Every structure is written in structure tokens, then in C-alpha cells.
Amino acid sequence: MTSSTDHRPPAVLGRLRMPPGVLAALACTHCGAGLAPAGNALRCDRGHGFDVAREGYVSLLSGRRPAGTGDTADMVAARRAFQEAGHYAPLARRISGLAGEHAGLTGRPPAGGGLVADVGAGTGHYLAGVLADHPGATGLALDVSKYALRRAAKAHPRAGAAACDAWQGLPVRDRTASALLNVFAPRDGAEFHRVLRADGALIVAGPTTRHLAELIAALGLVTVDPRKEERIDRTLGDRFVRTHREELEVPLLLPHRDIATAVGMGPSARHLSAADLAGRIAALPDPAPVTASFLVTVHRPRPA
């Protein structure tokens, strides 16, 4: 991936760090109308308002209690450290390549344009990789975690970020996204189908049962559901056709500090005490051989 544009100042509207084209794709979570800047907030024509955080993202939570609070500050810090160490760089490159191949993003401006929305974007790491490789595209990071959104709002100058509860609906207008990314995140087939263009592509990436298997066994981590792929197909099958499937395996050699980071960024962080984890990691070789294993699929929307 290239990063020749990563240091340009982002588009800023008041506090909001978001390109105007991305702002135009947002929808009010109360009535579905478009949104426009109003000081340090966004408002629709019916007067519904949404605050913009100091960090540059907008909260489009509708007031209903979110289904979850998302990643904690510690989990986001761990995820950022692990991503910046480059351990999952092959996955980021593959997601970017598939976005170019299947969503028409390849080419320099004005070709290769389109909105890339990342649902459950976390820090915005994978979205930023796609935008760096495809200069005509713009991006929208969607997540429920305020800690993740603080990073995602600054992940790339052609991206914006918004807080939303994906289970309550996506704050995106119908048929506006050329590509949807769904990386290690929940998915709602109906909403994905609604916001994706008819010629767009949904790219889903998640762990296989072999992912970090060496650590799962040694540290007692949360295991991957062996029927995960079946559940993905069941969630998406009514509205999408799977057009591509591949498994990507990356051999890693992780020092103890990176093993602790890998645990800290996932769900196992909530189930192990710091002392227990440290003791189990100390018993491993330093560095330890670990396998990262991913399932990556591409899906096309069925006709409405």
C-alpha cells in the first residue's frame, strides 16, 4: 500500500473531519433525511441534531441504548499497536486488492471513485489501506466504540467516521456505497444490501478455526466457532451471492510483548486476569511461532 496522501490535511467542517462527498452519504437515524453542518453538529431538515466530538467524528446514535459498547480504550490501544507492527499487513493488502478488483476502485481520479464504508471499522486501519491504494475513493468508518472512532476519524484524509449501532441500522443513504468492508465484525445482511450499490461488493474477513491456534491452546483463549462460515452464509445468503472465497495464512514469530497485545485486542481480554495471562505467556518460547489464518470472501448483492 502507498501512503503518498496520508499527510494532507483532512477536510474539516467545524470539528467534523469528513470529506463533503462522505457527508452527503450520511442519513439521519431518526428520519433518513440528509445531514448538513450546523456549528459543531450535524442537522437534518426536520431538526434532528447530532453532536460532533472534539476528535472529529460524529455520533449518529439515535438515543436508543446500543446493543454493545464496542472496544474499550485498552483494546483499541492493543489493536493499534498490533496493526502498526505489521503483523496483519498481508490481510490489509488482500482486502485492498479485492476492493479494487470487485468494487471498481482501481484507477486514479476521476476513475476509480466510490464510497468505501467499513462497518465495525475499529481504528480504521483496513479502510485507510484501501483508500491509500485507490486515490479516487473516499471512506466512512462506522463503529460503536468512541475509543475506536477517535482513531478512525484521523485514519486517512479521505475518510470520515461516525458512531452508530449497526444492529439498529446504518446511518447511510440507500445504494451509496461502492464497497462495504466487514473485518472481524458483526454483519446485518439486510442493511448491507440496502446501502450497497447494485454493482458494489461486500468484502468480509474473519478468522478460521486455525487462527492463533497455538495461543488458543496455550493461553486458554476464546475459540473460533467452527460453524462461523456457515453462519456468515446464512446471514448473507438471502440478499447476496458469494463470488469469491479464499483462505489466507500468515506465519508469525511473536515476541512475548506482541502476544500480550494480540490477546489484549480481542474478546479474550475480558476473560483473563493480567497476572494469569502473564504467567501463561512466560511459559511460551520467546519469540513464539504463531499462525494467523483468515477467511476472506466477496459477495455481490442480489437484485432487490
HELIX and SHEET records of a PDB file:
HELIX    1   1 PRO A   20  LEU A   23  1                                   4    
HELIX    2   2 ALA A   73  GLU A   84  1                                  12    
HELIX    3   3 ALA A   89  HIS A  102  1                                  14    
HELIX    4   4 HIS A  125  ASP A  133  1                                   9    
HELIX    5   5 LYS A  146  ALA A  152  1                                   7    
HELIX    6   6 ALA A  166  GLN A  168  5                                   3    
HELIX    7   7 GLY A  189  VAL A  195  1                                   7    
HELIX    8   8 ALA A  213  LEU A  219  1                                   7    
HELIX    9   9 LYS A  228  LEU A  236  1                                   9    
HELIX   10  10 HIS A  256  GLY A  264  1                                   9    
HELIX   11  11 PRO A  267  ARG A  270  5                                   4    
HELIX   12  12 ALA A  274  ALA A  282  1                                   9    
SHEET    1   A 2 VAL A  12  LEU A  13  0                                        
SHEET    2   A 2 LEU A  16  ARG A  17 -1                                        
SHEET    1   B 3 ALA A  36  PRO A  37  0                                        
SHEET    2   B 3 ALA A  41  ARG A  43 -1                                        
SHEET    3   B 3 GLY A  49  ASP A  51 -1                                        
SHEET    1   C 8 VAL A  58  SER A  59  0                                        
SHEET    2   C 8 ALA A 159  ALA A 163  1                                        
SHEET    3   C 8 ALA A 137  ASP A 143  1                                        
SHEET    4   C 8 GLY A 114  VAL A 119  1                                        
SHEET    5   C 8 ALA A 177  VAL A 183  1                                        
SHEET    6   C 8 LEU A 196  PRO A 207  1                                        
SHEET    7   C 8 ALA A 288  PRO A 301 -1                                        
SHEET    8   C 8 PHE A 240  LEU A 254 -1                                        
END                                                                             
